[in-house]
Each structure stands twice: as structure tokens, then as C-alpha cells.
């Protein structure tokens, strides 16, 4: 009877011991599962560089920075020179630089368009003419021009009729009347003398002339490209 009681007691102790070992092992495993990752330094953040992909064979830099696109180093690149602008204006006017007193050119901007302002003066014993041109700084084309002349004497007699005055103006301009449009004529008094005032257009060019009604002298004239 005593032997049987001892055997039962030993079996119970063995069972309790085995249960305690199993519970301790489970507790250790749970603590290991929730343990925090080690921190190398206080506040340190580790960045991961994106790996290359088929769409982006070169990996993007960390932080998402991108390289800028550089613009033209010279904003005026491609513009013709001042000398080329002068040559374009002189060729249009049919003049040589040796015939002029001065020729000036400077780069300017007109309505967002780069142009050269070219100015020059032609003087003779009986007349003076001032030319003002705008030349496209990229193409070298004439954008606009204006010609003002004063006191250009014509070799005509006195008591000039309106028709004679008109022919004087047309001859000086090198224009045939059949090529003109919007021909207008007025008679005016200027500083005690009678003056014929003519205006007409040929293509996109507008002409204006003032003719002395007594002598046939060309007192003033202008030639301007109409915008």
C-alpha cells in the first residue's frame, strides 16, 4: 500500500515539472518575437536607395532630387551682327556707307521681337535725308523703315499747277501713277507760301510730299512702310 502511494507521488511530481518547463519555453519565445530592433544612434534614420527597375535602369538618388535642365548660355545667340544689320538697311535704301555722314545701329526689342534700329543721314548741297530702319535681328529682313527729307530743290519754273506738282513728286519717288492707290492732294499755306500736299500708297509703302506751288521745290517728303 505504501509502495503504491510513493509511485503515484513520483508520477505527479514528474508531470508538474514537465508542465513548468514547457510554460517557461513558451514565455521566452514570445519575448523574443516582440524585441525591438537595435538603434545605432539617437535619432538616426536609415534611407534606402530605390533599386533599378526595367522602367528606370538607373536608380533614382535618395531624397528624390532631380537634375535641372540648363538653358542657352547666350540669350542673343543666333542674332546677326550690327554690321550685317547696317548692310541690310543700306542695300534696301540703295546707298553706300561712303555717301553718308553717319550710320548707327543698336539692338532693341519691339513687341517682344529683337530688332536692330539703324539710322543714317545723307546730305547734299541742296537736300538732307534721314533714314530710320528696323531690321529683324534673326533673319536680317527689313521690318519697317522711314525716310524724311527736307529742302530738296527741284529744277522747275514758277506758278506750278497741282498736276505738275504731282508729277514732280511721283518722279522723285520713282513711282508710276498707275501703280498708286489712295492718292490724295491738299493745298495749304505754310509760312506765307502755297504748298501742295500729296499722299499715296504703293503696296505696303505710304508716301507723303510737300511741293512749293510757286517754285516746284520739294519742301518735305517721307516714305514709310505701312504696318
Phi and psi in degrees as GROMACS dihedral restraints (atoms count N, CA, C in turn):
[ dihedral_restraints ]
;  ai    aj    ak    al  type     phi  dphi    fc
    3     4     5     6     1   -65.3    20    10
    4     5     6     7     1   -37.2    20    10
    6     7     8     9     1   -64.4    20    10
    7     8     9    10     1   -37.6    20    10
    9    10    11    12     1   -68.1    20    10
   10    11    12    13     1   -38.6    20    10
   12    13    14    15     1   -65.6    20    10
   13    14    15    16     1   -38.6    20    10
   15    16    17    18     1   -66.5    20    10
   16    17    18    19     1   -38.0    20    10
   18    19    20    21     1   -65.5    20    10
   19    20    21    22     1   -41.9    20    10
   21    22    23    24     1   -64.7    20    10
   22    23    24    25     1   -40.3    20    10
   24    25    26    27     1   -63.2    20    10
   25    26    27    28     1   -42.4    20    10
   27    28    29    30     1   -63.5    20    10
   28    29    30    31     1   -38.5    20    10
   30    31    32    33     1   -66.1    20    10
   31    32    33    34     1   -41.0    20    10
   33    34    35    36     1   -64.1    20    10
   34    35    36    37     1   -43.0    20    10
   36    37    38    39     1   -62.1    20    10
   37    38    39    40     1   -39.9    20    10
   39    40    41    42     1   -64.4    20    10
   40    41    42    43     1   -38.4    20    10
   42    43    44    45     1   -66.3    20    10
   43    44    45    46     1   -44.1    20    10
   45    46    47    48     1   -62.5    20    10
   46    47    48    49     1   -41.3    20    10
   48    49    50    51     1   -63.5    20    10
   49    50    51    52     1   -42.6    20    10
   51    52    53    54     1   -64.5    20    10
   52    53    54    55     1   -39.7    20    10
   54    55    56    57     1   -65.1    20    10
   55    56    57    58     1   -38.6    20    10
   57    58    59    60     1   -65.6    20    10
   58    59    60    61     1   -39.5    20    10
   60    61    62    63     1   -65.5    20    10
   61    62    63    64     1   -40.0    20    10
   63    64    65    66     1   -64.9    20    10
   64    65    66    67     1   -40.9    20    10
   66    67    68    69     1   -66.0    20    10
   67    68    69    70     1   -39.2    20    10
   69    70    71    72     1   -64.3    20    10
   70    71    72    73     1   -40.2    20    10
   72    73    74    75     1   -64.8    20    10
   73    74    75    76     1   -39.5    20    10
   75    76    77    78     1   -66.0    20    10
   76    77    78    79     1   -38.9    20    10
   78    79    80    81     1   -64.1    20    10
   79    80    81    82     1   -43.3    20    10
   81    82    83    84     1   -62.1    20    10
   82    83    84    85     1   -40.7    20    10
   84    85    86    87     1   -65.0    20    10
   85    86    87    88     1   -39.1    20    10
   87    88    89    90     1   -66.4    20    10
   88    89    90    91     1   -40.2    20    10
   90    91    92    93     1   -65.7    20    10
   91    92    93    94     1   -38.6    20    10
   93    94    95    96     1   -65.3    20    10
   94    95    96    97     1   -33.4    20    10
   96    97    98    99     1   -69.0    20    10
   97    98    99   100     1   -30.1    20    10
   99   100   101   102     1  -104.5    20    10
  100   101   102   103     1    12.3    20    10
  102   103   104   105     1   -68.9    20    10
  103   104   105   106     1   133.6    20    10
  105   106   107   108     1   -69.8    20    10
  106   107   108   109     1   154.4    20    10
  108   109   110   111     1   -71.6    20    10
  109   110   111   112     1   147.6    20    10
  111   112   113   114     1   -66.4    20    10
  112   113   114   115     1   142.3    20    10
  114   115   116   117     1  -104.0    20    10
  115   116   117   118     1   126.8    20    10
  117   118   119   120     1   -76.0    20    10
  118   119   120   121     1   -38.8    20    10
  120   121   122   123     1  -152.5    20    10
  121   122   123   124     1   156.1    20    10
  123   124   125   126     1   -65.0    20    10
  124   125   126   127     1   126.6    20    10
  126   127   128   129     1    75.6    20    10
  127   128   129   130     1     3.2    20    10
  129   130   131   132     1   -72.1    20    10
  130   131   132   133     1   140.5    20    10
  132   133   134   135     1  -123.3    20    10
  133   134   135   136     1   129.7    20    10
  135   136   137   138     1   -96.6    20    10
  136   137   138   139     1   123.5    20    10
  138   139   140   141     1   -97.9    20    10
  139   140   141   142     1   145.0    20    10
  141   142   143   144     1  -113.7    20    10
  142   143   144   145     1   123.2    20    10
  144   145   146   147     1   -76.9    20    10
  145   146   147   148     1   127.3    20    10
  147   148   149   150     1   -58.8    20    10
  148   149   150   151     1   142.0    20    10
  150   151   152   153     1   -81.5    20    10
  151   152   153   154     1   151.0    20    10
  153   154   155   156     1   -61.6    20    10
  154   155   156   157     1   149.2    20    10
  156   157   158   159     1  -130.9    20    10
  157   158   159   160     1   176.7    20    10
  159   160   161   162     1   -64.4    20    10
  160   161   162   163     1   -34.8    20    10
  162   163   164   165     1   -76.5    20    10
  163   164   165   166     1   -29.7    20    10
  165   166   167   168     1  -130.3    20    10
  166   167   168   169     1    87.1    20    10
  168   169   170   171     1   -64.3    20    10
  169   170   171   172     1   -18.5    20    10
  171   172   173   174     1  -111.5    20    10
  172   173   174   175     1   125.6    20    10
  174   175   176   177     1   -64.2    20    10
  175   176   177   178     1   139.9    20    10
  177   178   179   180     1   -69.9    20    10
  178   179   180   181     1   146.5    20    10
  180   181   182   183     1   -67.3    20    10
  181   182   183   184     1   150.8    20    10
  183   184   185   186     1   -62.5    20    10
  184   185   186   187     1   144.2    20    10
  186   187   188   189     1    91.4    20    10
  187   188   189   190     1    -6.8    20    10
  189   190   191   192     1    76.2    20    10
  190   191   192   193     1    18.3    20    10
  192   193   194   195     1   -74.2    20    10
  193   194   195   196     1   149.3    20    10
  195   196   197   198     1  -130.5    20    10
  196   197   198   199     1   154.8    20    10
  198   199   200   201     1   -83.4    20    10
  199   200   201   202     1   141.0    20    10
  201   202   203   204     1   -80.2    20    10
  202   203   204   205     1   163.9    20    10
  204   205   206   207     1  -103.5    20    10
  205   206   207   208     1   119.8    20    10
  207   208   209   210     1   -73.9    20    10
  208   209   210   211     1   138.9    20    10
  210   211   212   213     1   -87.7    20    10
  211   212   213   214     1  -172.9    20    10
  213   214   215   216     1   -65.6    20    10
  214   215   216   217     1   134.0    20    10
  216   217   218   219     1   -71.9    20    10
  217   218   219   220     1   -23.9    20    10
  219   220   221   222     1  -126.4    20    10
  220   221   222   223     1   103.9    20    10
  222   223   224   225     1   -60.7    20    10
  223   224   225   226     1   -26.6    20    10
  225   226   227   228     1   -92.2    20    10
  226   227   228   229     1     9.4    20    10
  228   229   230   231     1   -61.0    20    10
  229   230   231   232     1   132.5    20    10
  231   232   233   234     1    99.0    20    10
  232   233   234   235     1   -10.0    20    10
  234   235   236   237     1   -74.1    20    10
  235   236   237   238     1   145.4    20    10
  237   238   239   240     1   -72.1    20    10
  238   239   240   241     1   164.1    20    10
  240   241   242   243     1   -81.5    20    10
  241   242   243   244     1   167.2    20    10
  243   244   245   246     1   -60.9    20    10
  244   245   246   247     1   -39.7    20    10
  246   247   248   249     1   -63.8    20    10
  247   248   249   250     1   -37.9    20    10
  249   250   251   252     1   -67.5    20    10
  250   251   252   253     1   -37.4    20    10
  252   253   254   255     1   -65.1    20    10
  253   254   255   256     1   -42.4    20    10
  255   256   257   258     1   -59.9    20    10
  256   257   258   259     1   -45.4    20    10
  258   259   260   261     1   -61.7    20    10
  259   260   261   262     1   -38.2    20    10
  261   262   263   264     1   -65.1    20    10
  262   263   264   265     1   -42.0    20    10
  264   265   266   267     1   -67.6    20    10
  265   266   267   268     1   -44.1    20    10
  267   268   269   270     1   -65.0    20    10
  268   269   270   271     1   -38.8    20    10
  270   271   272   273     1   -63.8    20    10
  271   272   273   274     1   -40.0    20    10
  273   274   275   276     1   -66.4    20    10
  274   275   276   277     1   -38.2    20    10
  276   277   278   279     1   -79.2    20    10
  277   278   279   280     1   -13.4    20    10
  279   280   281   282     1    71.5    20    10
  280   281   282   283     1    33.6    20    10
  282   283   284   285     1  -123.4    20    10
  283   284   285   286     1   155.9    20    10
  285   286   287   288     1  -104.1    20    10
  286   287   288   289     1   150.0    20    10
  288   289   290   291     1   -62.6    20    10
  289   290   291   292     1   -27.3    20    10
  291   292   293   294     1   -67.8    20    10
  292   293   294   295     1   -18.1    20    10
  294   295   296   297     1   -84.7    20    10
  295   296   297   298     1    -5.5    20    10
  297   298   299   300     1  -111.6    20    10
  298   299   300   301     1   155.7    20    10
  300   301   302   303     1   -82.5    20    10
  301   302   303   304     1   -35.5    20    10
  303   304   305   306     1  -157.0    20    10
  304   305   306   307     1   146.3    20    10
  306   307   308   309     1  -134.2    20    10
  307   308   309   310     1   123.8    20    10
  309   310   311   312     1  -126.0    20    10
  310   311   312   313     1   145.7    20    10
  312   313   314   315     1  -143.3    20    10
  313   314   315   316     1   139.3    20    10
  315   316   317   318     1  -147.3    20    10
  316   317   318   319     1   147.6    20    10
  318   319   320   321     1   -80.4    20    10
  319   320   321   322     1   134.1    20    10
  321   322   323   324     1  -143.3    20    10
  322   323   324   325     1   172.8    20    10
  324   325   326   327     1  -126.0    20    10
  325   326   327   328     1   125.8    20    10
  327   328   329   330     1  -123.0    20    10
  328   329   330   331     1   110.5    20    10
  330   331   332   333     1    55.5    20    10
  331   332   333   334     1    42.6    20    10
  333   334   335   336     1    77.8    20    10
  334   335   336   337     1     6.5    20    10
  336   337   338   339     1  -110.3    20    10
  337   338   339   340     1   131.3    20    10
  339   340   341   342     1   -78.7    20    10
  340   341   342   343     1   123.5    20    10
  342   343   344   345     1  -136.9    20    10
  343   344   345   346     1   155.9    20    10
  345   346   347   348     1   -99.4    20    10
  346   347   348   349     1   128.7    20    10
  348   349   350   351     1   -88.4    20    10
  349   350   351   352     1   115.8    20    10
  351   352   353   354     1  -115.0    20    10
  352   353   354   355     1   124.7    20    10
  354   355   356   357     1  -128.0    20    10
  355   356   357   358     1   139.4    20    10
  357   358   359   360     1  -153.5    20    10
  358   359   360   361     1   160.0    20    10
  360   361   362   363     1  -127.2    20    10
  361   362   363   364     1   135.1    20    10
  363   364   365   366     1  -118.4    20    10
  364   365   366   367     1   127.0    20    10
  366   367   368   369     1  -126.4    20    10
  367   368   369   370     1   140.8    20    10
  369   370   371   372     1  -128.8    20    10
  370   371   372   373     1  -175.6    20    10
  372   373   374   375     1   -65.9    20    10
  373   374   375   376     1   -25.6    20    10
  375   376   377   378     1  -119.5    20    10
  376   377   378   379     1     0.8    20    10
  378   379   380   381     1  -155.7    20    10
  379   380   381   382     1   161.8    20    10
  381   382   383   384     1  -141.7    20    10
  382   383   384   385     1   134.5    20    10
  384   385   386   387     1  -130.6    20    10
  385   386   387   388     1   133.5    20    10
  387   388   389   390     1  -111.8    20    10
  388   389   390   391     1   129.3    20    10
  390   391   392   393     1  -112.6    20    10
  391   392   393   394     1   137.4    20    10
  393   394   395   396     1  -133.8    20    10
  394   395   396   397     1   117.0    20    10
  396   397   398   399     1  -120.7    20    10
  397   398   399   400     1   149.2    20    10
  399   400   401   402     1  -117.3    20    10
  400   401   402   403     1   121.4    20    10
  402   403   404   405     1  -114.5    20    10
  403   404   405   406     1   130.0    20    10
  405   406   407   408     1   -60.7    20    10
  406   407   408   409     1   125.6    20    10
  408   409   410   411     1   -71.7    20    10
  409   410   411   412     1   -16.5    20    10
  411   412   413   414     1   -96.7    20    10
  412   413   414   415     1   -46.9    20    10
  414   415   416   417     1   -97.1    20    10
  415   416   417   418     1   -21.1    20    10
  417   418   419   420     1    80.8    20    10
  418   419   420   421     1     8.4    20    10
  420   421   422   423     1   -79.4    20    10
  421   422   423   424     1   153.1    20    10
  423   424   425   426     1   -76.8    20    10
  424   425   426   427     1   116.4    20    10
  426   427   428   429     1   -83.5    20    10
  427   428   429   430     1   -46.1    20    10
  429   430   431   432     1  -159.5    20    10
  430   431   432   433     1   161.3    20    10
  432   433   434   435     1  -154.8    20    10
  433   434   435   436     1   157.5    20    10
  435   436   437   438     1  -144.1    20    10
  436   437   438   439     1   137.5    20    10
  438   439   440   441     1  -128.1    20    10
  439   440   441   442     1   123.1    20    10
  441   442   443   444     1  -119.0    20    10
  442   443   444   445     1   128.0    20    10
  444   445   446   447     1  -128.5    20    10
  445   446   447   448     1   147.5    20    10
  447   448   449   450     1  -135.3    20    10
  448   449   450   451     1   146.1    20    10
  450   451   452   453     1    55.3    20    10
  451   452   453   454     1    45.9    20    10
  453   454   455   456     1   -90.8    20    10
  454   455   456   457     1   109.6    20    10
  456   457   458   459     1   -79.3    20    10
  457   458   459   460     1   133.7    20    10
  459   460   461   462     1  -106.4    20    10
  460   461   462   463     1   141.9    20    10
  462   463   464   465     1   -83.7    20    10
  463   464   465   466     1    76.8    20    10
  465   466   467   468     1  -132.1    20    10
  466   467   468   469     1   169.5    20    10
  468   469   470   471     1   -85.2    20    10
  469   470   471   472     1  -156.7    20    10
  471   472   473   474     1  -105.2    20    10
  472   473   474   475     1   177.0    20    10
  474   475   476   477     1    51.4    20    10
  475   476   477   478     1    58.4    20    10
  477   478   479   480     1   -82.2    20    10
  478   479   480   481     1   134.1    20    10
  480   481   482   483     1   -80.7    20    10
  481   482   483   484     1   167.1    20    10
  483   484   485   486     1   -62.6    20    10
  484   485   486   487     1   -38.1    20    10
  486   487   488   489     1   -66.0    20    10
  487   488   489   490     1   -42.3    20    10
  489   490   491   492     1   -63.2    20    10
  490   491   492   493     1   -41.2    20    10
  492   493   494   495     1   -63.4    20    10
  493   494   495   496     1   -38.6    20    10
  495   496   497   498     1   -64.2    20    10
  496   497   498   499     1   -41.8    20    10
  498   499   500   501     1   -66.6    20    10
  499   500   501   502     1   -34.8    20    10
  501   502   503   504     1   -60.6    20    10
  502   503   504   505     1   -45.0    20    10
  504   505   506   507     1   -65.8    20    10
  505   506   507   508     1   -45.4    20    10
  507   508   509   510     1   -64.3    20    10
  508   509   510   511     1   -40.3    20    10
  510   511   512   513     1   -63.7    20    10
  511   512   513   514     1   -43.7    20    10
  513   514   515   516     1   -63.0    20    10
  514   515   516   517     1   -37.7    20    10
  516   517   518   519     1   -78.1    20    10
  517   518   519   520     1   -15.0    20    10
  519   520   521   522     1    71.5    20    10
  520   521   522   523     1    34.6    20    10
  522   523   524   525     1  -122.8    20    10
  523   524   525   526     1   137.5    20    10
  525   526   527   528     1   -85.5    20    10
  526   527   528   529     1   141.3    20    10
  528   529   530   531     1   -61.7    20    10
  529   530   531   532     1   -29.9    20    10
  531   532   533   534     1   -67.2    20    10
  532   533   534   535     1   -17.9    20    10
  534   535   536   537     1   -91.7    20    10
  535   536   537   538     1    -5.0    20    10
  537   538   539   540     1   -91.5    20    10
  538   539   540   541     1   163.4    20    10
  540   541   542   543     1  -144.2    20    10
  541   542   543   544     1   159.5    20    10
  543   544   545   546     1    56.2    20    10
  544   545   546   547     1    42.2    20    10
  546   547   548   549     1   -70.1    20    10
  547   548   549   550     1   128.2    20    10
  549   550   551   552     1  -132.2    20    10
  550   551   552   553     1   146.1    20    10
  552   553   554   555     1  -140.6    20    10
  553   554   555   556     1   135.9    20    10
  555   556   557   558     1  -134.3    20    10
  556   557   558   559     1   151.8    20    10
  558   559   560   561     1  -108.0    20    10
  559   560   561   562     1   131.6    20    10
  561   562   563   564     1  -137.1    20    10
  562   563   564   565     1   161.2    20    10
  564   565   566   567     1  -109.1    20    10
  565   566   567   568     1   125.1    20    10
  567   568   569   570     1  -133.9    20    10
  568   569   570   571     1   114.0    20    10
  570   571   572   573     1    54.7    20    10
  571   572   573   574     1    41.8    20    10
  573   574   575   576     1    83.0    20    10
  574   575   576   577     1     6.7    20    10
  576   577   578   579     1  -127.2    20    10
  577   578   579   580     1   154.5    20    10
  579   580   581   582     1   -85.7    20    10
  580   581   582   583     1   134.4    20    10
  582   583   584   585     1  -130.1    20    10
  583   584   585   586     1   133.3    20    10
  585   586   587   588     1   -89.4    20    10
  586   587   588   589     1   130.0    20    10
  588   589   590   591     1  -114.2    20    10
  589   590   591   592     1   118.2    20    10
  591   592   593   594     1  -115.1    20    10
  592   593   594   595     1   146.9    20    10
  594   595   596   597     1  -147.3    20    10
  595   596   597   598     1   142.7    20    10
  597   598   599   600     1  -160.2    20    10
  598   599   600   601     1   171.7    20    10
  600   601   602   603     1  -128.1    20    10
  601   602   603   604     1   145.1    20    10
  603   604   605   606     1  -131.2    20    10
  604   605   606   607     1   111.4    20    10
  606   607   608   609     1    63.8    20    10
  607   608   609   610     1  -124.8    20    10
  609   610   611   612     1   -99.8    20    10
  610   611   612   613     1    11.4    20    10
  612   613   614   615     1  -106.7    20    10
  613   614   615   616     1   132.1    20    10
  615   616   617   618     1  -108.4    20    10
  616   617   618   619     1   133.3    20    10
  618   619   620   621     1  -115.0    20    10
  619   620   621   622     1   143.8    20    10
  621   622   623   624     1  -137.5    20    10
  622   623   624   625     1   134.1    20    10
  624   625   626   627     1  -135.3    20    10
  625   626   627   628     1   142.1    20    10
  627   628   629   630     1  -116.6    20    10
  628   629   630   631     1   119.6    20    10
  630   631   632   633     1  -117.2    20    10
  631   632   633   634     1   129.8    20    10
  633   634   635   636     1   -67.1    20    10
  634   635   636   637     1   123.1    20    10
  636   637   638   639     1   -73.0    20    10
  637   638   639   640     1   -16.5    20    10
  639   640   641   642     1   -93.2    20    10
  640   641   642   643     1   -38.3    20    10
  642   643   644   645     1  -111.5    20    10
  643   644   645   646     1   -17.9    20    10
  645   646   647   648     1    81.0    20    10
  646   647   648   649     1     8.7    20    10
  648   649   650   651     1   -72.8    20    10
  649   650   651   652     1   142.0    20    10
  651   652   653   654     1   -83.2    20    10
  652   653   654   655     1   107.2    20    10
  654   655   656   657     1   -80.1    20    10
  655   656   657   658     1   -36.2    20    10
  657   658   659   660     1  -160.4    20    10
  658   659   660   661     1   144.5    20    10
  660   661   662   663     1  -152.4    20    10
  661   662   663   664     1   153.9    20    10
  663   664   665   666     1  -144.7    20    10
  664   665   666   667     1   151.2    20    10
  666   667   668   669     1  -138.4    20    10
  667   668   669   670     1   115.8    20    10
  669   670   671   672     1  -137.5    20    10
  670   671   672   673     1   137.1    20    10
  672   673   674   675     1   -75.7    20    10
  673   674   675   676     1   127.3    20    10
  675   676   677   678     1   -81.1    20    10
  676   677   678   679     1   130.1    20    10
